[in-house]
């Protein structure tokens, strides 16, 4: 397979063919498809979903997706949806970067579950994972039947070959692989590390802009979809599928990346976070993090998301006579944060690129003592240019349950709550 350029525009109806004449004209599934291909529909929403929300694509492929061996259960590893039944601590939690592996580890083998809620059976919620890999996926492909995979690279590029084409992704970009799409990941830089949001609920969409108007935040034109690319390869290979929280494997005697042409609006896509158009205040206070919203998965409650992806990109703070970093706050939402690049403006130290933190519902958090003292005496007559930085947040309406392996991990910073202990009583009646 080789990349053949990108098609742009979020959620558009696309048509792409790697062999001229492979796409039928006038009908989706003719009695006989050109070039001896099979017609197959991949559907990501209910058949009866409203037209504006319906997601599906027609694939014209060398072999149907049903052609593979029987599935057998894979022994449970560090990648799962076991979020625990017991009490959830309200403590503030933070982890150092996931160590890079020493043994040969591909993308799927390198997935490590940190936290989550809900699950594929409930059809709502989020799985939060990290990945650290140093080997290409060789002779094996992955398919997640449980939810969308939103991947946030932090170190090292990813070359992702999917059924619908190729996506090359680097740190400060994101990629979304829809539920059910088969793919493999190779590592152009030899090793890679990053974050994954597994969405069990409604598909990610662009947020409505409301009073912001017609421009701002993530622009649809900046989302990129792959052109059709395929491979016709036979051999003794492996297909790994995630279904109902468990991994299953099946033998497959050919590459499943054999889609010669496709059309529709259900496909992988990527977005460069550096193109995000930040909206900010130029008067006072610090607007809510909804001004940093890139994508969201809506819930069954209007105005409340199943998952929000917010990005804290380079920006200018120009408010006068106010506290510019994020203030101290408690939210009904639960927040998982990661740092892709640079320094986060609300933490002086300890929050390294590749690290992450979890602040659950109504758990008090905000700037540490050093950041508070520095910001309290800053000259607000001068703008503050936040450059060379990129942090993000997965926010959800439900409590995020940390996994047992994450709570006992060697890279968990058990002294994290102490960064607020330096705050002094300043009250002077």
C-alpha positions as CSV (number, residue, x, y, z in Angstrom):
1,X,0.0,0.0,0.0
2,X,1.1,3.6,-0.5
3,X,-0.5,6.9,0.4
4,X,-2.3,8.6,-2.5
5,X,-3.1,11.9,-0.9
6,X,-5.9,13.1,1.3
7,X,-9.5,14.2,0.9
8,X,-10.6,17.0,3.2
9,X,-13.8,18.0,5.1
10,X,-15.2,16.5,8.3
11,X,-17.9,13.9,7.7
12,X,-18.2,14.5,3.9
13,X,-19.3,12.0,1.4
14,X,-16.2,10.9,-0.4
15,X,-15.5,8.7,-3.4
16,X,-12.1,7.2,-4.1
17,X,-10.7,4.4,-6.3
18,X,-7.2,3.0,-6.6
19,X,-8.1,1.3,-10.0
20,X,-10.0,3.3,-12.6
21,X,-13.5,2.1,-13.1
22,X,-13.7,0.2,-9.7
23,X,-16.5,2.5,-8.4
24,X,-19.9,1.6,-9.9
25,X,-21.8,4.4,-11.5
26,X,-25.5,4.8,-10.7
27,X,-25.9,2.0,-8.1
28,X,-24.1,1.0,-4.9
29,X,-24.1,-2.8,-5.4
30,X,-24.5,-4.0,-9.0
31,X,-25.1,-7.6,-9.8
32,X,-21.4,-7.9,-10.9
33,X,-18.9,-5.4,-9.7
34,X,-16.1,-4.2,-12.0
35,X,-12.8,-6.0,-11.9
36,X,-14.3,-9.0,-10.1
37,X,-14.6,-7.1,-6.8
38,X,-17.1,-7.8,-4.0
39,X,-19.4,-5.0,-2.8
40,X,-19.6,-4.7,1.0
41,X,-21.2,-2.0,3.2
42,X,-19.6,-0.9,6.4
43,X,-22.1,0.8,8.7
44,X,-21.2,2.8,11.8
45,X,-24.7,4.1,12.9
46,X,-28.2,2.6,13.2
47,X,-29.7,2.0,9.7
48,X,-32.6,4.4,10.7
49,X,-30.4,7.2,12.0
50,X,-31.3,10.6,10.5
51,X,-29.7,11.4,7.2
52,X,-27.4,14.1,8.7
53,X,-26.1,11.6,11.3
54,X,-26.0,8.4,9.3
55,X,-22.5,7.1,8.7
56,X,-21.7,4.3,6.3
57,X,-19.4,3.5,3.4
58,X,-19.6,1.1,0.5
59,X,-16.3,-0.9,0.0
60,X,-15.3,-2.7,-3.2
61,X,-12.8,-5.3,-2.3
62,X,-10.9,-8.3,-3.5
63,X,-12.4,-10.6,-0.8
64,X,-15.3,-10.1,1.7
65,X,-14.4,-9.4,5.3
66,X,-16.1,-12.6,6.3
67,X,-13.2,-14.7,4.9
68,X,-10.9,-15.7,7.8
69,X,-10.5,-18.6,10.2
70,X,-12.3,-19.2,13.5
71,X,-11.7,-16.9,16.4
72,X,-10.1,-18.0,19.7
73,X,-9.8,-15.9,22.9
74,X,-6.5,-14.2,23.6
75,X,-5.2,-14.3,27.2
76,X,-6.0,-11.0,28.9
77,X,-3.1,-8.6,29.0
78,X,-2.6,-4.9,29.9
79,X,-5.2,-3.7,27.4
80,X,-8.8,-4.3,28.5
81,X,-12.0,-2.7,29.7
82,X,-11.9,-4.0,33.3
83,X,-12.5,-0.7,35.2
84,X,-13.2,-2.3,38.5
85,X,-16.3,-2.8,40.7
86,X,-15.0,-1.4,44.0
87,X,-14.7,2.1,45.4
88,X,-13.2,4.8,43.3
89,X,-10.8,7.1,45.1
90,X,-11.5,10.9,44.8
91,X,-7.8,11.5,45.1
92,X,-6.0,13.5,42.5
93,X,-3.8,11.1,40.4
94,X,-0.9,11.7,38.1
95,X,1.5,9.4,36.2
96,X,4.9,9.8,34.7
97,X,5.3,8.8,31.0
98,X,4.8,5.1,30.3
99,X,8.3,3.6,30.0
100,X,9.2,2.5,26.5
101,X,9.5,-1.3,26.1
102,X,12.7,-3.2,26.1
103,X,11.3,-6.4,24.4
104,X,9.9,-6.3,20.9
105,X,6.4,-4.8,21.2
106,X,4.0,-3.7,18.5
107,X,1.2,-1.1,18.8
108,X,-1.4,-3.6,20.0
109,X,0.9,-5.4,22.4
110,X,2.0,-2.0,23.8
111,X,-1.5,-0.8,24.8
112,X,-1.9,-0.2,28.5
113,X,-5.3,0.6,30.1
114,X,-5.3,3.4,32.6
115,X,-8.9,4.1,33.3
116,X,-12.5,4.2,31.9
117,X,-16.2,3.9,32.5
118,X,-19.1,2.3,30.8
119,X,-18.2,-0.1,28.1
120,X,-19.2,-1.7,24.8
121,X,-22.0,-3.7,26.4
122,X,-23.6,-0.5,27.7
123,X,-22.9,1.4,24.5
124,X,-21.6,4.5,26.4
125,X,-18.5,5.6,28.2
126,X,-14.8,5.8,27.5
127,X,-11.7,3.6,27.7
128,X,-8.4,5.5,28.3
129,X,-5.2,3.8,27.3
130,X,-1.5,4.5,26.7
131,X,0.7,2.9,24.2
132,X,4.4,2.4,23.9
133,X,5.8,0.3,21.0
134,X,9.1,-0.4,19.3
135,X,8.1,-2.8,16.5
136,X,5.9,-2.8,13.4
137,X,2.8,-4.8,13.3
138,X,4.1,-7.6,11.0
139,X,1.7,-10.1,9.5
140,X,-1.2,-9.0,11.8
141,X,-4.0,-6.6,11.7
142,X,-6.3,-5.1,14.3
143,X,-10.0,-4.4,14.4
144,X,-11.9,-2.8,17.3
145,X,-15.6,-3.9,17.3
146,X,-16.2,-2.1,20.6
147,X,-15.7,1.6,19.7
148,X,-13.8,4.3,17.9
149,X,-10.1,4.7,18.6
150,X,-8.9,8.3,19.0
151,X,-5.1,8.1,19.0
152,X,-2.9,11.1,20.2
153,X,0.8,10.5,19.4
154,X,3.3,12.0,21.8
155,X,6.6,10.5,20.6
156,X,7.3,9.0,17.2
157,X,5.3,9.0,14.0
158,X,2.7,6.4,13.2
159,X,2.1,5.0,9.6
160,X,-1.4,3.5,9.7
161,X,-2.6,1.4,6.8
162,X,-6.3,0.9,6.9
163,X,-8.9,-0.8,4.7
164,X,-9.8,2.6,3.3
165,X,-6.3,3.9,2.8
166,X,-3.2,5.2,4.5
167,X,-2.8,7.9,7.2
168,X,0.6,9.2,8.4
169,X,0.4,10.8,11.8
170,X,2.9,12.6,13.9
171,X,3.0,14.1,17.4
172,X,0.6,17.2,17.6
173,X,-1.8,15.4,15.2
174,X,-4.6,13.0,16.1
175,X,-6.2,10.2,14.2
176,X,-9.6,8.5,14.6
177,X,-10.1,4.9,13.5
178,X,-13.8,4.1,13.3
179,X,-15.3,1.0,15.0
180,X,-14.9,-2.1,12.8
181,X,-12.2,-0.8,10.5
182,X,-9.2,-3.1,10.1
183,X,-5.7,-1.7,10.1
184,X,-2.0,-2.1,11.0
185,X,0.5,0.3,12.5
186,X,4.2,0.7,11.6
187,X,6.7,3.0,13.3
188,X,8.8,5.1,10.9
189,X,11.0,6.3,13.8
190,X,11.5,2.8,15.3
191,X,9.5,3.5,18.5
192,X,6.4,5.5,19.5
193,X,4.4,6.5,22.5
194,X,1.1,8.2,23.1
195,X,-2.5,8.2,24.3
196,X,-5.7,6.5,23.1
197,X,-9.4,7.4,23.8
198,X,-11.7,4.5,23.2
199,X,-15.2,5.8,22.5
200,X,-18.0,3.3,23.3
201,X,-20.8,5.9,22.7
202,X,-22.0,8.1,19.9
203,X,-19.5,8.8,17.2
204,X,-17.3,11.8,17.5
205,X,-18.5,15.0,15.8
206,X,-17.6,18.6,15.6
207,X,-19.2,20.7,18.3
208,X,-21.8,23.3,17.5
209,X,-20.3,26.8,17.6
210,X,-23.3,28.7,19.0
211,X,-22.5,32.3,19.9
212,X,-19.0,31.9,18.5
213,X,-20.5,32.1,15.0
214,X,-19.4,30.4,11.8
215,X,-15.6,30.4,12.4
216,X,-13.3,29.1,15.2
217,X,-12.2,26.0,17.0
218,X,-11.5,23.1,14.6
219,X,-12.4,23.9,11.0
220,X,-14.0,21.1,8.9
221,X,-11.6,21.7,6.0
222,X,-8.6,20.7,8.1
223,X,-9.7,17.1,8.7
224,X,-8.1,14.7,6.2
225,X,-9.4,11.4,5.0
226,X,-7.4,8.8,3.0
227,X,-7.6,8.0,-0.7
228,X,-8.2,4.4,-1.6
229,X,-5.1,2.2,-1.5
230,X,-4.9,-1.6,-1.4
231,X,-2.7,-4.6,-1.3
232,X,-3.3,-8.1,-2.8
233,X,-1.1,-10.3,-0.7
234,X,-1.5,-14.0,0.3
235,X,0.1,-15.7,3.3
236,X,-0.3,-17.0,6.8
237,X,-1.4,-14.0,8.8
238,X,-3.4,-13.0,11.9
239,X,-6.4,-10.9,12.5
240,X,-6.8,-9.6,16.1
241,X,-10.3,-8.3,17.0
242,X,-11.4,-6.6,20.2
243,X,-15.0,-7.6,21.0
244,X,-16.8,-7.0,24.3
245,X,-13.7,-6.0,26.1
246,X,-11.6,-9.0,25.1
247,X,-9.1,-9.7,22.4
248,X,-9.7,-12.5,19.9
249,X,-7.5,-13.8,17.1
250,X,-8.2,-15.6,13.9
251,X,-6.0,-16.9,11.1
252,X,-6.3,-15.1,7.8
253,X,-4.7,-16.2,4.5
254,X,-4.6,-12.8,2.9
255,X,-4.3,-9.1,3.7
256,X,-7.6,-7.6,4.7
257,X,-6.5,-4.3,3.3
258,X,-7.8,-5.2,-0.1
259,X,-10.4,-2.4,-0.7
260,X,-9.8,-1.2,-4.2
261,X,-12.4,1.6,-4.1
262,X,-14.9,3.1,-1.6
263,X,-17.4,5.8,-1.2
264,X,-19.3,7.1,1.8
265,X,-18.8,9.1,5.0
266,X,-17.6,6.4,7.5
267,X,-13.8,6.4,7.3
268,X,-10.6,7.0,9.3
269,X,-9.5,10.6,9.5
270,X,-6.7,12.8,11.0
271,X,-6.4,16.3,12.2
272,X,-3.5,18.6,12.9
273,X,-4.0,20.1,16.4
274,X,-1.7,23.0,15.4
275,X,-4.5,24.2,13.1
276,X,-6.9,24.7,16.0
277,X,-8.3,28.2,16.1
278,X,-8.2,29.1,19.8
279,X,-10.9,31.4,21.1
280,X,-9.9,33.5,24.2
281,X,-10.9,36.3,26.5
282,X,-9.4,39.8,26.1
283,X,-11.1,41.2,29.2
284,X,-11.1,39.3,32.4
285,X,-11.4,35.8,33.9
286,X,-10.5,32.5,32.1
287,X,-13.2,31.1,29.9
288,X,-14.4,27.6,30.5
289,X,-12.5,24.8,28.7
290,X,-15.4,24.4,26.3
291,X,-13.6,27.1,24.2
292,X,-10.9,24.5,23.5
293,X,-13.3,21.8,22.3
294,X,-12.1,19.8,19.2
295,X,-14.4,16.8,19.0
296,X,-17.2,15.5,21.2
297,X,-19.4,12.4,21.5
298,X,-22.9,13.5,22.5
299,X,-24.8,11.7,25.2
300,X,-28.5,11.1,25.7
301,X,-28.7,14.3,27.8
302,X,-28.8,17.5,25.7
303,X,-25.9,19.7,26.5
304,X,-23.9,16.9,28.2
305,X,-21.2,15.0,26.3
306,X,-20.3,11.3,26.6
307,X,-16.7,12.4,25.8
308,X,-15.1,15.8,25.0
309,X,-11.7,16.2,23.4
310,X,-10.2,19.6,24.4
311,X,-6.8,20.8,23.4
312,X,-4.7,23.5,25.1
313,X,-2.8,24.8,22.1
314,X,-0.4,27.8,21.8
315,X,-2.3,31.0,22.5
316,X,-2.1,34.5,23.8
317,X,-3.4,35.6,27.2
318,X,-4.1,39.3,27.3
319,X,-6.7,39.7,30.1
320,X,-5.8,42.6,32.5
321,X,-6.1,42.5,36.3
322,X,-7.1,38.9,36.5
323,X,-5.6,35.4,37.2
324,X,-4.6,34.1,33.8
325,X,-3.9,30.4,34.3
326,X,-6.8,28.0,34.9
327,X,-8.3,28.8,38.3
328,X,-9.0,26.5,41.2
329,X,-12.1,24.5,40.3
330,X,-14.3,21.5,40.9
331,X,-16.4,20.1,38.1
332,X,-19.3,17.8,37.7
333,X,-17.3,16.4,34.8
334,X,-14.2,14.1,35.2
335,X,-11.0,15.1,33.5
336,X,-8.1,13.1,32.2
337,X,-5.2,15.2,30.9
338,X,-2.1,14.4,28.9
339,X,0.8,16.5,27.7
340,X,2.1,16.1,24.1
341,X,4.7,18.8,23.9
342,X,6.3,21.6,26.0
343,X,5.1,22.8,29.4
344,X,1.5,23.0,30.7
345,X,0.8,26.5,32.1
346,X,-1.0,25.3,35.3
347,X,1.9,23.1,36.6
348,X,5.4,24.2,37.3
349,X,7.0,20.7,37.3
350,X,6.2,17.0,37.4
351,X,3.7,17.0,34.4
352,X,6.1,15.8,31.7
353,X,5.3,15.1,28.0
354,X,3.9,11.6,27.9
355,X,2.6,11.9,31.4
356,X,-1.1,12.1,32.4
357,X,-3.3,13.1,35.3
358,X,-6.9,12.3,36.5
359,X,-9.1,14.6,38.4
360,X,-12.5,13.0,39.0
361,X,-16.0,14.6,39.6
362,X,-15.9,17.3,42.2
363,X,-12.3,16.7,43.1
364,X,-10.7,20.1,43.7
365,X,-7.7,20.9,41.5
366,X,-6.0,23.8,39.7
367,X,-2.6,25.5,39.6
368,X,0.1,24.2,42.0
369,X,1.6,26.5,44.6
370,X,4.5,27.7,42.4
371,X,2.3,28.5,39.5
372,X,-0.2,30.4,41.7
373,X,2.5,32.6,43.3
374,X,4.1,33.4,39.9
375,X,0.8,34.2,38.2
376,X,-0.5,36.3,41.2
377,X,2.3,38.9,40.7
378,X,2.6,38.8,36.9
379,X,2.3,42.0,35.0
380,X,-1.0,41.7,33.3
381,X,-0.5,44.9,31.3
382,X,1.7,42.7,29.1
383,X,0.3,39.8,27.1
384,X,1.5,36.3,27.9
385,X,2.5,34.3,24.9
386,X,2.0,30.6,25.5
387,X,4.1,29.0,22.8
388,X,5.7,25.7,22.2
389,X,3.1,23.8,24.2
390,X,0.3,21.3,23.6
391,X,-1.8,19.6,26.2
392,X,-5.2,17.9,25.9
393,X,-8.1,16.6,28.0
394,X,-10.5,13.8,27.7
395,X,-13.6,15.0,29.7
396,X,-16.6,12.8,30.4
397,X,-19.9,13.1,32.3
398,X,-19.3,9.9,34.2
399,X,-16.7,9.1,36.9
400,X,-13.4,7.8,35.4
401,X,-12.4,4.6,37.2
402,X,-8.7,4.0,37.3
403,X,-7.6,0.4,36.7
404,X,-5.8,-1.7,39.4
405,X,-2.7,-1.8,37.3
406,X,-2.6,2.0,36.9
407,X,-3.0,2.6,40.7
408,X,-0.1,0.3,41.5
409,X,2.1,1.2,38.6
410,X,5.7,2.1,39.3
411,X,5.3,5.3,37.2
412,X,2.4,6.6,39.2
413,X,3.4,9.8,41.2
414,X,2.1,8.9,44.6
415,X,3.2,12.3,45.9
416,X,1.2,14.3,43.4
417,X,-1.3,15.8,45.9
418,X,1.6,17.5,47.7
419,X,2.1,20.0,44.9
420,X,-0.8,22.0,46.5
421,X,0.5,21.8,50.1
422,X,2.7,24.8,49.5
423,X,-0.3,27.1,49.2
424,X,-0.3,29.6,52.1
425,X,-3.2,31.2,54.0
426,X,-3.3,34.8,52.7
427,X,-6.5,36.0,54.4
428,X,-6.3,39.5,55.9
429,X,-9.6,40.7,57.4
